[in-house]
Amino acid sequence: VDKVQQATRLAREQLPGTAIEGEVQLDAAIVPRVARQKIADSQIDGRANILIFPGLEAGNIGYKLAQRFGAATAIGPILQGLRHPANDLSRGCSSDDVYNLIAVTALQAGG
């Protein structure tokens, strides 16, 4: 919880004016009906398009669920806070997964 709260604070500082919900349960982040029940003053009303997880293990689980069950384009895991860009691909990745993560890594490198 502390990591998610810190990430929320940093995101709000660096992206003023951006709708950032912060620490919420996953169902409230992505299901409008649940968001209306759980978060009265929601900025995104259950329509999150970026999810931040507190650790690599949780992130892997989350993005694989979104990719497999939601037919979403999942790019990641994307690592941050390193001196140089470095990201990860799973053993079961497709050629599209490789292509997408190369594009993200190139953007992180400033290219």
Order of alpha helices (4+ residues) and beta strands (2+ residues): alpha-alpha-alpha-alpha-alpha
